Amino acid sequence: MVTAQQPIGSGFGARSTTADVLAGLDLTGKLAVVTGGSSGLGLEATRALRGAGATVVAAVRRPEAAAEAFTAVDGVEVRRLDLGDQASVHTFADEFLASGRSIDILINNAGVMALPETRLGPGWEAQFATNHLGHYTLTNRLWPALAAEGGARVVALSPVGHRYSPIRWDDAMTPLQRHMTREEMIAFGWIDDQGNTAPSFKTPEQGAATQVRAAASPRLAPTGGVYLNDCDIAPLSQDDAPGVRPHAVDPEQAARLWTLSAQLTGTNVFADR
């Protein structure tokens, strides 16, 4: 199911928080899996969903280090998942499916960026392997649990990088081949000369609001395959206008990426359907 990129007038915006978008919603009885759920926006999403009554499985690379993050959040189930390791992804999925539980919400939140050039597995660039291929395989392998009980919501986080370029198919594995230096962050306008964060940056509660709303809002139940920004469906845009670039929601590009991902990982839940 693919929904048109047309804002629906959510009533929320860039400064809305997870508490705002979940106000009045009861997620008791729902099970959510959040990758990278012990830090950053993933931790805030885990806190918010748990606070609304959902059971949350935090899939994290270092479970032993995640325990401290959940000292103030009761009832979070922590499981090991290294998205850069396809064997780890399969193990996580196998163990979850063996539990016989269904999934209502899958938030593919975890990610890495600005790495020095690193190769994983059969030579895949680490950022592509972790952020995309890891989540691709995870979603495919968890499909029986996602399809149970009438279906689930799958929320995939995306950076604003799509605004700068479409996929370059002749160089699809190109990494951000450097660590972000202070000078680079200043050049991007992320911090000023004194190290102060730009006013345009969001708090964790604001930053996680869009993914939480995508996961839980009843108004979004009839939608699918849609790009959200600032807690609403983003309009199509060109140049510097806010919104989502047409190439990022192009079904032909999406199908090509799916085919490539299936070839690289050997996983495709729809291959025989």
Backbone as CSV, one residue per row, in Angstrom:
resi,resn,N_x,N_y,N_z,CA_x,CA_y,CA_z,C_x,C_y,C_z
1,MET,0.843,-1.190,0.000,0.000,0.000,0.000,0.880,1.242,0.000
2,VAL,0.611,2.147,-0.951,1.380,3.382,-1.052,0.418,4.559,-0.994
3,THR,0.677,5.478,-0.113,-0.169,6.641,0.100,0.450,7.864,-0.553
4,ALA,-0.381,8.744,-1.081,0.110,9.974,-1.691,0.807,10.843,-0.648
5,GLN,1.848,11.548,-1.097,2.590,12.447,-0.207,1.820,13.750,-0.052
6,GLN,0.793,13.699,0.760,-0.049,14.873,0.990,-0.278,15.036,2.477
7,PRO,0.155,16.158,3.081,-0.072,16.371,4.517,-1.540,16.222,4.884
8,ILE,-1.792,15.694,6.077,-3.168,15.472,6.520,-3.588,16.444,7.618
9,GLY,-2.742,17.417,7.917,-3.084,18.376,8.958,-3.096,17.725,10.321
10,SER,-1.937,17.222,10.723,-1.853,16.425,11.952,-2.103,17.245,13.216
11,GLY,-1.861,18.545,13.136,-1.951,19.367,14.333,-0.659,19.402,15.127
12,PHE,0.348,18.651,14.651,1.653,18.623,15.302,2.694,19.228,14.370
13,GLY,3.880,19.499,14.918,4.912,20.112,14.098,6.298,19.780,14.583
14,ALA,7.256,20.603,14.171,8.660,20.332,14.443,8.986,20.303,15.928
15,ARG,8.257,21.055,16.744,8.545,21.113,18.173,7.646,20.213,19.002
16,SER,6.792,19.435,18.361,5.960,18.481,19.102,6.835,17.387,19.691
17,THR,6.429,16.855,20.821,7.203,15.824,21.516,6.486,14.486,21.460
18,THR,7.184,13.468,21.920,6.563,12.145,21.989,5.340,12.163,22.895
19,ALA,5.404,12.924,23.983,4.254,13.027,24.881,3.065,13.665,24.170
20,ASP,3.341,14.653,23.321,2.262,15.317,22.579,1.553,14.332,21.648
21,VAL,2.326,13.604,20.861,1.705,12.764,19.830,1.065,11.502,20.397
22,LEU,1.454,11.103,21.612,0.863,9.918,22.230,-0.226,10.250,23.245
23,ALA,-0.495,11.518,23.463,-1.484,11.913,24.467,-2.824,11.243,24.194
24,GLY,-3.338,10.560,25.192,-4.643,9.921,25.076,-4.637,8.557,24.416
25,LEU,-3.490,8.083,23.937,-3.418,6.776,23.282,-3.023,5.703,24.286
26,ASP,-3.697,4.573,24.236,-3.399,3.439,25.104,-2.884,2.298,24.248
27,LEU,-1.613,1.956,24.411,-0.987,0.898,23.608,-0.866,-0.407,24.378
28,THR,-1.623,-0.528,25.460,-1.622,-1.771,26.236,-1.976,-2.948,25.337
29,GLY,-1.180,-4.004,25.435,-1.405,-5.183,24.611,-0.656,-5.180,23.296
30,LYS,-0.037,-4.054,22.942,0.754,-3.958,21.716,2.205,-4.319,22.010
31,LEU,2.854,-4.953,21.055,4.276,-5.278,21.186,5.053,-4.530,20.115
32,ALA,6.073,-3.794,20.547,6.914,-3.019,19.644,8.350,-3.507,19.721
33,VAL,9.002,-3.607,18.571,10.438,-3.873,18.494,11.105,-2.600,18.002
34,VAL,12.089,-2.114,18.758,12.794,-0.879,18.404,14.271,-1.201,18.287
35,THR,14.836,-1.070,17.102,16.277,-1.288,16.963,17.010,-0.058,17.467
36,GLY,18.150,-0.284,18.117,18.876,0.834,18.707,18.066,1.497,19.794
37,GLY,17.283,0.710,20.515,16.335,1.259,21.472,16.909,1.696,22.797
38,SER,18.232,1.671,22.958,18.829,2.031,24.248,19.589,3.342,24.228
39,SER,19.547,4.075,23.106,20.264,5.354,23.058,19.586,6.288,22.071
40,GLY,19.853,7.570,22.246,19.371,8.568,21.303,17.865,8.547,21.105
41,LEU,17.446,8.707,19.861,16.022,8.735,19.557,15.360,7.394,19.826
42,GLY,16.119,6.308,19.671,15.562,4.990,19.958,15.187,4.838,21.414
43,LEU,16.022,5.371,22.297,15.726,5.306,23.730,14.482,6.119,24.043
44,GLU,14.365,7.298,23.455,13.186,8.114,23.707,11.923,7.446,23.165
45,ALA,12.032,6.805,21.992,10.882,6.078,21.446,10.496,4.923,22.355
46,THR,11.494,4.211,22.872,11.229,3.108,23.796,10.532,3.609,25.049
47,ARG,11.042,4.686,25.633,10.425,5.268,26.818,8.956,5.651,26.547
48,ALA,8.741,6.309,25.422,7.405,6.821,25.122,6.414,5.689,24.882
49,LEU,6.813,4.691,24.104,5.921,3.571,23.814,5.630,2.762,25.074
50,ARG,6.661,2.567,25.883,6.464,1.844,27.142,5.542,2.639,28.065
51,GLY,5.719,3.950,28.097,4.874,4.784,28.929,3.417,4.766,28.510
52,ALA,3.170,4.487,27.225,1.803,4.401,26.718,1.214,3.004,26.882
53,GLY,2.001,2.095,27.481,1.481,0.771,27.783,1.967,-0.351,26.915
54,ALA,2.744,-0.064,25.872,3.212,-1.117,24.975,4.309,-1.959,25.625
55,THR,4.373,-3.220,25.244,5.531,-4.058,25.554,6.598,-3.731,24.517
56,VAL,7.825,-3.468,24.960,8.874,-3.045,24.034,10.066,-3.991,24.114
57,VAL,10.481,-4.466,22.945,11.719,-5.227,22.816,12.760,-4.291,22.220
58,ALA,13.793,-3.983,22.981,14.874,-3.121,22.508,15.967,-4.014,21.927
59,ALA,16.160,-3.915,20.632,17.171,-4.718,19.945,18.443,-3.889,19.843
60,VAL,19.476,-4.294,20.579,20.665,-3.457,20.711,21.936,-4.272,20.494
61,ARG,22.985,-3.567,20.122,24.246,-4.259,19.824,24.957,-4.744,21.072
62,ARG,24.829,-3.980,22.188,25.504,-4.359,23.431,24.486,-4.384,24.572
63,PRO,23.790,-5.495,24.765,22.763,-5.564,25.815,23.294,-5.244,27.198
64,GLU,24.541,-5.652,27.474,25.094,-5.420,28.803,25.249,-3.927,29.088
65,ALA,25.513,-3.140,28.054,25.661,-1.701,28.230,24.316,-0.982,28.228
66,ALA,23.284,-1.675,27.748,21.970,-1.048,27.643,21.232,-1.020,28.969
67,ALA,21.617,-1.896,29.895,20.884,-2.012,31.152,20.784,-0.676,31.873
68,GLU,21.863,0.099,31.873,21.864,1.386,32.583,20.862,2.356,31.978
69,ALA,20.663,2.263,30.659,19.738,3.182,29.996,18.300,2.970,30.445
70,PHE,18.008,1.756,30.921,16.626,1.439,31.264,16.369,1.406,32.763
71,THR,17.256,2.012,33.532,17.041,2.019,34.979,15.760,2.756,35.359
72,ALA,15.366,3.724,34.540,14.151,4.486,34.840,12.968,4.058,33.975
73,VAL,13.144,2.964,33.230,12.072,2.469,32.361,11.833,1.007,32.692
74,ASP,10.707,0.701,33.293,10.417,-0.675,33.689,9.897,-1.492,32.516
75,GLY,10.227,-2.769,32.553,9.582,-3.716,31.654,10.073,-3.757,30.233
76,VAL,11.249,-3.215,29.948,11.798,-3.284,28.596,12.572,-4.592,28.441
77,GLU,12.280,-5.306,27.383,12.979,-6.565,27.093,14.158,-6.253,26.179
78,VAL,15.347,-6.585,26.606,16.553,-6.256,25.842,17.089,-7.513,25.160
79,ARG,17.317,-7.421,23.854,17.849,-8.539,23.086,18.995,-8.057,22.201
80,ARG,19.972,-8.919,21.978,21.147,-8.547,21.185,20.829,-8.582,19.695
81,LEU,21.261,-7.538,19.002,21.128,-7.461,17.544,22.226,-6.566,17.003
82,ASP,23.078,-7.123,16.162,24.099,-6.350,15.465,23.687,-6.285,14.006
83,LEU,23.165,-5.157,13.581,22.642,-5.030,12.226,23.713,-5.125,11.153
84,GLY,24.963,-4.915,11.532,26.049,-5.050,10.573,26.487,-6.484,10.355
85,ASP,25.893,-7.405,11.093,26.244,-8.829,11.022,24.981,-9.597,10.643
86,GLN,24.920,-10.065,9.400,23.717,-10.757,8.935,23.400,-11.999,9.769
87,ALA,24.419,-12.675,10.267,24.170,-13.843,11.114,23.460,-13.433,12.403
88,SER,23.844,-12.288,12.975,23.192,-11.784,14.177,21.733,-11.439,13.896
89,VAL,21.467,-10.874,12.728,20.092,-10.532,12.358,19.239,-11.785,12.277
90,HIS,19.765,-12.826,11.635,19.025,-14.085,11.518,18.799,-14.720,12.889
91,THR,19.815,-14.658,13.737,19.668,-15.234,15.080,18.591,-14.510,15.866
92,PHE,18.602,-13.182,15.830,17.577,-12.417,16.531,16.190,-12.793,16.033
93,ALA,16.028,-12.852,14.708,14.721,-13.173,14.134,14.286,-14.583,14.505
94,ASP,15.207,-15.536,14.419,14.871,-16.921,14.766,14.392,-17.030,16.207
95,GLU,15.109,-16.374,17.107,14.750,-16.444,18.523,13.411,-15.768,18.783
96,PHE,13.168,-14.647,18.115,11.885,-13.989,18.324,10.743,-14.834,17.770
97,LEU,10.895,-15.351,16.564,9.828,-16.160,15.968,9.546,-17.401,16.793
98,ALA,10.596,-17.943,17.412,10.418,-19.126,18.251,9.558,-18.829,19.475
99,SER,9.463,-17.569,19.862,8.646,-17.203,21.018,7.158,-17.261,20.704
100,GLY,6.819,-17.298,19.420,5.423,-17.387,19.013,4.642,-16.098,19.126
101,ARG,5.324,-14.985,19.415,4.627,-13.717,19.583,4.480,-12.979,18.253
102,SER,3.470,-12.143,18.173,3.299,-11.283,17.009,3.838,-9.891,17.327
103,ILE,4.133,-9.141,16.284,4.662,-7.784,16.420,3.627,-6.807,15.875
104,ASP,3.327,-5.782,16.653,2.416,-4.730,16.214,3.151,-3.545,15.616
105,ILE,4.349,-3.280,16.109,5.141,-2.127,15.671,6.603,-2.546,15.543
106,LEU,7.202,-2.271,14.400,8.647,-2.438,14.219,9.210,-1.090,13.823
107,ILE,10.074,-0.540,14.665,10.729,0.735,14.350,12.195,0.461,14.037
108,ASN,12.543,0.595,12.772,13.927,0.418,12.324,14.665,1.736,12.540
109,ASN,15.110,1.919,13.781,15.659,3.193,14.235,17.179,3.246,14.201
110,ALA,17.852,2.147,14.479,19.307,2.161,14.657,20.022,2.592,13.381
111,GLY,21.165,3.224,13.566,21.928,3.621,12.395,23.292,4.163,12.784
112,VAL,24.171,4.199,11.803,25.502,4.771,11.968,25.704,5.794,10.865
113,MET,26.634,6.710,11.074,26.923,7.697,10.027,28.349,8.207,10.170
114,ALA,28.826,8.779,9.070,30.132,9.433,9.041,31.248,8.533,9.533
115,LEU,31.209,7.263,9.115,32.260,6.329,9.510,33.499,6.510,8.645
116,PRO,34.665,6.140,9.172,35.791,5.953,8.263,35.461,4.758,7.383
117,GLU,36.035,4.684,6.213,35.657,3.599,5.312,35.911,2.250,5.983
118,THR,34.843,1.465,6.095,34.887,0.165,6.763,34.069,-0.819,5.948
119,ARG,34.540,-2.042,5.836,33.824,-3.068,5.087,33.375,-4.175,6.015
120,LEU,32.166,-4.676,5.769,31.600,-5.751,6.572,31.205,-6.918,5.684
121,GLY,31.143,-8.109,6.293,30.670,-9.292,5.579,31.421,-9.513,4.291
122,PRO,30.689,-9.617,3.170,31.340,-9.879,1.876,31.900,-8.626,1.215
123,GLY,32.265,-7.620,2.010,32.848,-6.407,1.457,31.882,-5.247,1.352
124,TRP,30.719,-5.350,2.012,29.755,-4.258,1.978,30.258,-3.077,2.790
125,GLU,30.002,-1.869,2.290,30.329,-0.662,3.055,29.490,-0.661,4.325
126,ALA,30.102,-0.307,5.436,29.496,-0.518,6.752,28.200,0.255,6.957
127,GLN,28.129,1.490,6.471,26.915,2.266,6.686,25.746,1.675,5.911
128,PHE,25.982,1.298,4.678,24.948,0.678,3.847,24.543,-0.673,4.427
129,ALA,25.534,-1.437,4.877,25.259,-2.765,5.426,24.442,-2.693,6.701
130,THR,24.728,-1.706,7.540,24.045,-1.589,8.835,22.687,-0.918,8.701
131,ASN,22.686,0.277,8.147,21.454,1.064,8.123,20.398,0.476,7.203
132,HIS,20.820,-0.026,6.056,19.831,-0.538,5.102,19.735,-2.063,5.077
133,LEU,20.837,-2.727,4.732,20.746,-4.174,4.552,20.380,-4.907,5.844
134,GLY,20.885,-4.430,6.977,20.536,-5.065,8.242,19.045,-4.982,8.521
135,HIS,18.481,-3.805,8.319,17.046,-3.628,8.544,16.214,-4.341,7.472
136,TYR,16.731,-4.375,6.249,16.033,-5.102,5.185,15.866,-6.565,5.575
137,THR,16.966,-7.200,5.979,16.908,-8.607,6.350,16.046,-8.809,7.592
138,LEU,16.180,-7.926,8.564,15.398,-8.052,9.788,13.900,-8.022,9.488
139,THR,13.471,-7.064,8.695,12.048,-6.944,8.382,11.552,-8.163,7.623
140,ASN,12.333,-8.645,6.666,11.956,-9.842,5.928,11.839,-11.056,6.834
141,ARG,12.828,-11.240,7.696,12.846,-12.429,8.541,11.763,-12.397,9.616
142,LEU,11.369,-11.197,10.042,10.310,-11.072,11.045,8.915,-11.052,10.420
143,TRP,8.834,-11.208,9.119,7.557,-11.054,8.430,6.439,-11.933,9.000
144,PRO,6.682,-13.198,9.340,5.583,-13.996,9.911,4.981,-13.361,11.164
145,ALA,5.824,-12.753,11.999,5.316,-12.099,13.210,4.648,-10.770,12.882
146,LEU,5.131,-10.081,11.841,4.541,-8.815,11.442,3.189,-9.016,10.764
147,ALA,3.062,-10.090,10.009,1.832,-10.351,9.271,0.746,-10.971,10.139
148,ALA,1.124,-11.488,11.303,0.147,-12.095,12.201,-0.777,-11.031,12.782
149,GLU,-1.898,-11.469,13.280,-2.855,-10.573,13.958,-3.307,-9.415,13.070
150,GLY,-3.377,-9.659,11.775,-3.906,-8.629,10.884,-2.918,-7.595,10.408
151,GLY,-1.641,-7.796,10.681,-0.632,-6.878,10.168,-0.042,-5.985,11.230
152,ALA,0.980,-5.231,10.847,1.725,-4.381,11.781,2.177,-3.118,11.066
153,ARG,2.716,-2.185,11.841,3.316,-0.988,11.256,4.827,-1.131,11.273
154,VAL,5.445,-0.882,10.140,6.899,-0.879,10.036,7.328,0.559,9.769
155,VAL,8.131,1.101,10.672,8.590,2.485,10.566,10.093,2.465,10.342
156,ALA,10.536,3.023,9.230,11.967,3.088,8.915,12.418,4.535,8.966
157,LEU,13.436,4.808,9.768,13.947,6.176,9.861,14.848,6.487,8.678
158,SER,14.818,7.729,8.262,15.624,8.168,7.133,16.257,9.509,7.449
159,PRO,17.511,9.717,7.079,18.132,11.033,7.271,17.702,11.991,6.174
160,VAL,18.133,13.228,6.293,17.799,14.215,5.269,18.729,14.099,4.068
161,GLY,19.611,13.117,4.063,20.566,12.985,2.968,19.914,12.814,1.618
162,HIS,18.677,12.297,1.590,18.013,12.098,0.302,17.761,13.425,-0.416
163,ARG,17.801,14.524,0.354,17.563,15.822,-0.259,18.745,16.278,-1.114
164,TYR,19.902,15.656,-0.913,21.100,16.076,-1.629,21.361,15.262,-2.893
165,SER,20.854,14.043,-2.924,21.144,13.196,-4.082,20.229,11.976,-4.088
166,PRO,19.821,11.526,-5.265,19.150,10.232,-5.343,20.185,9.119,-5.211
167,ILE,19.749,7.869,-5.262,20.691,6.750,-5.242,21.552,6.800,-6.494
168,ARG,22.841,6.650,-6.307,23.763,6.580,-7.448,24.054,5.109,-7.684
169,TRP,23.367,4.543,-8.661,23.406,3.093,-8.826,24.761,2.573,-9.256
170,ASP,25.582,3.420,-9.873,26.914,2.961,-10.255,27.893,3.071,-9.098
171,ASP,27.425,3.548,-7.928,28.287,3.694,-6.753,27.417,3.551,-5.494
172,ALA,26.581,2.522,-5.459,25.589,2.405,-4.353,26.217,2.158,-3.017
173,MET,27.509,1.707,-2.948,28.142,1.378,-1.684,29.018,2.513,-1.154
174,THR,28.921,3.729,-1.733,29.786,4.826,-1.312,29.474,5.263,0.115
175,PRO,30.467,5.275,1.006,30.218,5.675,2.386,30.443,7.157,2.591
176,LEU,30.053,7.637,3.756,30.537,8.934,4.215,31.904,8.632,4.819
177,GLN,32.950,8.827,4.024,34.241,8.220,4.341,35.082,9.066,5.293
178,ARG,34.482,9.526,6.364,35.264,10.284,7.333,34.486,10.403,8.633
179,HIS,35.184,10.674,9.714,34.531,11.075,10.950,34.152,12.551,10.816
180,MET,33.105,12.933,11.476,32.707,14.337,11.456,33.608,15.122,12.406
181,THR,34.380,16.053,11.859,35.226,16.895,12.691,34.425,18.102,13.168
182,ARG,34.985,18.808,14.145,34.333,20.029,14.634,34.157,21.027,13.503
183,GLU,35.177,21.145,12.658,35.110,22.089,11.550,33.988,21.738,10.586
184,GLU,33.809,20.441,10.349,32.744,20.016,9.443,31.368,20.299,10.035
185,MET,31.223,20.070,11.335,29.930,20.337,11.967,29.608,21.825,11.963
186,ILE,30.644,22.666,12.107,30.435,24.108,12.006,30.029,24.476,10.584
187,ALA,30.705,23.868,9.604,30.400,24.157,8.205,28.973,23.757,7.848
188,PHE,28.487,22.669,8.423,27.119,22.224,8.176,26.096,23.062,8.940
189,GLY,26.578,23.913,9.854,25.671,24.724,10.646,25.070,24.001,11.822
190,TRP,25.670,22.870,12.219,25.147,22.086,13.335,25.537,22.704,14.686
191,ILE,26.725,23.306,14.748,27.168,23.991,15.954,27.816,25.303,15.538
192,ASP,27.931,26.232,16.533,28.626,27.470,16.230,30.073,27.376,16.695
193,ASP,30.807,28.483,16.600,32.229,28.472,16.938,32.485,28.134,18.406
194,GLN,31.476,28.343,19.257,31.632,28.048,20.682,31.143,26.645,21.038
195,GLY,30.697,25.902,20.037,30.231,24.541,20.290,28.772,24.438,20.676
196,ASN,28.028,25.545,20.592,26.613,25.530,20.925,25.802,24.922,19.787
197,THR,24.843,24.068,20.136,24.006,23.417,19.138,23.098,24.428,18.458
198,ALA,22.900,24.254,17.154,22.051,25.169,16.388,20.622,25.148,16.916
199,PRO,19.951,26.305,16.938,18.569,26.375,17.442,17.611,25.474,16.679
200,SER,17.950,25.141,15.433,17.061,24.294,14.624,17.068,22.842,15.075
201,PHE,18.050,22.447,15.885,18.109,21.071,16.355,16.985,20.800,17.349
202,LYS,16.513,19.561,17.357,15.427,19.170,18.250,15.970,18.498,19.503
203,THR,15.157,18.489,20.548,15.457,17.686,21.727,15.164,16.231,21.380
204,PRO,15.666,15.254,22.160,15.327,13.855,21.887,13.823,13.602,21.859
205,GLU,13.078,14.260,22.770,11.625,14.074,22.797,10.963,14.597,21.529
206,GLN,11.525,15.679,20.971,11.004,16.224,19.723,11.476,15.385,18.529
207,GLY,12.733,14.965,18.603,13.301,14.201,17.496,12.627,12.860,17.289
208,ALA,12.185,12.236,18.374,11.558,10.916,18.280,10.061,10.993,18.041
209,ALA,9.488,12.190,18.059,8.032,12.319,17.959,7.484,11.792,16.640
210,THR,8.187,12.040,15.542,7.665,11.616,14.247,7.609,10.101,14.136
211,GLN,8.665,9.411,14.564,8.642,7.955,14.468,7.587,7.348,15.381
212,VAL,7.395,7.945,16.555,6.384,7.441,17.482,4.982,7.675,16.921
213,ARG,4.776,8.836,16.319,3.462,9.094,15.721,3.217,8.141,14.549
214,ALA,4.234,7.903,13.741,4.087,6.963,12.634,3.724,5.568,13.135
215,ALA,4.251,5.218,14.298,4.023,3.895,14.852,2.663,3.735,15.502
216,ALA,2.097,4.829,16.024,0.941,4.673,16.905,-0.307,5.463,16.530
217,SER,-0.212,6.458,15.674,-1.371,7.306,15.426,-2.494,6.572,14.697
218,PRO,-3.715,6.586,15.233,-4.848,5.980,14.526,-5.118,6.630,13.177
219,ARG,-4.798,7.914,13.053,-5.060,8.614,11.790,-4.198,8.099,10.647
220,LEU,-3.086,7.463,10.979,-2.189,6.945,9.950,-2.452,5.476,9.641
221,ALA,-3.457,4.883,10.294,-3.743,3.462,10.086,-4.019,3.112,8.626
222,PRO,-4.722,3.949,7.842,-5.010,3.573,6.458,-3.879,3.871,5.483
223,THR,-2.750,4.381,5.969,-1.674,4.806,5.076,-0.565,3.769,5.011
224,GLY,0.276,3.910,4.009,1.431,3.018,3.887,2.390,3.525,2.839
225,GLY,3.666,3.173,2.979,4.664,3.582,2.005,4.796,5.091,1.890
226,VAL,4.664,5.775,3.036,4.630,7.229,3.004,5.767,7.790,3.851
227,TYR,6.284,8.936,3.448,7.393,9.597,4.134,6.832,10.696,5.026
228,LEU,7.203,10.657,6.314,6.751,11.662,7.273,7.898,12.568,7.686
229,ASN,7.544,13.797,8.000,8.508,14.761,8.520,7.765,15.699,9.467
230,ASP,8.367,15.991,10.617,7.749,16.884,11.599,6.318,16.461,11.929
231,CYS,6.141,15.147,12.138,4.877,14.573,12.643,3.720,14.615,11.658
232,ASP,3.992,14.804,10.380,2.928,14.780,9.375,3.490,14.184,8.088
233,ILE,2.588,13.785,7.195,3.026,13.330,5.884,3.675,14.505,5.166
234,ALA,4.863,14.280,4.638,5.615,15.366,4.006,5.137,15.585,2.573
235,PRO,5.044,16.836,2.139,4.693,17.101,0.740,5.890,16.843,-0.159
236,LEU,5.621,16.568,-1.428,6.700,16.481,-2.401,7.296,17.875,-2.594
237,SER,8.612,17.936,-2.769,9.245,19.244,-2.881,10.436,19.187,-3.821
238,GLN,10.814,20.324,-4.295,11.984,20.483,-5.145,12.896,21.540,-4.535
239,ASP,14.127,21.571,-4.995,15.085,22.593,-4.572,15.209,22.636,-3.049
240,ASP,15.117,23.822,-2.450,15.299,23.953,-1.005,13.987,23.946,-0.228
241,ALA,12.887,23.720,-0.894,11.593,23.721,-0.215,11.514,22.536,0.747
242,PRO,10.850,22.714,1.902,10.719,21.595,2.834,9.868,20.481,2.244
243,GLY,10.135,19.275,2.691,9.379,18.129,2.197,10.288,17.012,1.751
244,VAL,9.749,16.098,0.961,10.495,14.934,0.504,10.708,15.029,-1.000
245,ARG,11.902,14.692,-1.448,12.210,14.733,-2.871,11.488,13.597,-3.610
246,PRO,11.013,13.843,-4.824,10.286,12.802,-5.562,11.070,11.513,-5.739
247,HIS,12.406,11.606,-5.925,13.167,10.376,-6.134,13.163,9.471,-4.911
248,ALA,12.931,10.053,-3.709,12.957,9.252,-2.490,11.709,8.404,-2.325
249,VAL,10.646,8.735,-3.043,9.408,7.958,-2.963,9.018,7.410,-4.339
250,ASP,9.983,7.300,-5.219,9.758,6.762,-6.564,9.620,5.244,-6.480
251,PRO,8.467,4.670,-6.856,8.285,3.214,-6.732,9.248,2.400,-7.577
252,GLU,9.685,2.928,-8.714,10.643,2.192,-9.540,12.001,2.121,-8.855
253,GLN,12.421,3.226,-8.239,13.679,3.217,-7.503,13.588,2.274,-6.296
254,ALA,12.439,2.286,-5.620,12.243,1.404,-4.471,12.314,-0.062,-4.884
255,ALA,11.694,-0.394,-5.996,11.719,-1.778,-6.476,13.135,-2.197,-6.855
256,ARG,13.881,-1.289,-7.450,15.260,-1.603,-7.824,16.122,-1.835,-6.596
257,LEU,15.922,-1.005,-5.546,16.672,-1.184,-4.309,16.291,-2.499,-3.628
258,TRP,15.008,-2.835,-3.654,14.566,-4.110,-3.067,15.235,-5.287,-3.781
259,THR,15.255,-5.236,-5.109,15.876,-6.322,-5.882,17.358,-6.447,-5.556
260,LEU,18.053,-5.328,-5.502,19.469,-5.355,-5.156,19.675,-5.910,-3.753
261,SER,18.860,-5.492,-2.802,18.981,-5.959,-1.422,18.745,-7.459,-1.331
262,ALA,17.766,-7.944,-2.058,17.481,-9.380,-2.064,18.646,-10.168,-2.639
263,GLN,19.252,-9.646,-3.689,20.406,-10.322,-4.296,21.590,-10.365,-3.343
264,LEU,21.845,-9.248,-2.665,23.000,-9.176,-1.784,22.839,-10.042,-0.533
265,THR,21.646,-10.063,0.039,21.432,-10.763,1.313,20.908,-12.178,1.152
266,GLY,20.389,-12.500,-0.024,19.781,-13.814,-0.224,18.474,-13.978,0.530
267,THR,17.830,-12.870,0.876,16.592,-12.900,1.661,15.520,-12.096,0.924
268,ASN,14.357,-12.729,0.730,13.229,-12.042,0.102,11.958,-12.787,0.431
269,VAL,11.223,-12.270,1.397,10.027,-12.957,1.880,8.963,-13.083,0.803
270,PHE,9.012,-12.234,-0.223,7.994,-12.260,-1.246,8.419,-13.024,-2.511
271,ALA,9.559,-13.674,-2.475,10.102,-14.317,-3.660,9.157,-15.342,-4.266
272,ASP,8.470,-16.079,-3.429,7.598,-17.154,-3.916,6.124,-16.788,-3.854
273,ARG,5.804,-15.507,-3.748,4.404,-15.096,-3.624,3.892,-14.468,-4.915
